[in-house]
Amino acid sequence: MFPKLDPILHSELRLAVMSILAGVDEADFTYLKKQTGATSGNLSVQIDKLTTAGYITVEKGFKGKMPRTTCKITPAGQEAFRGYDTFHPANKLITQKQPAVCSAGCFSIERSINS
């Protein structure tokens, strides 16, 4: 019998967000939206689900006069993501964090999910 999949991570968009956050220190909403191709509303709902599960933290603030929402993966999120990646060994995911903070102007990290 196969191990049970984590229903929180088994959503394509939530898995994409976790995959991005697993490879960086933090990422802002605009960056996540651009990288995933999600709508603002859908991404917001999925971020709320990941936050409720304790997999990410969200900080809201301002960059100058512009609002900024920044997401970080939590230790529980890292553990869950590692478990999911172990269950799906064909995934080629970044295992070391990149030092850069990703925002709307940060495109130095290129990767594809399940490439």
Secondary structure, 3 states (H helix, E strand, C coil): CCCCCCCCCCCHHHHHHHHHHHCECCEEHHHHHHHHCCCHHHHHHHHHHHHHCCCEEEEEEEECCEEEEEEEECHHHHHHHHHHHHHCCCCCCCCCCECCCECCCCCCCCCCCCC
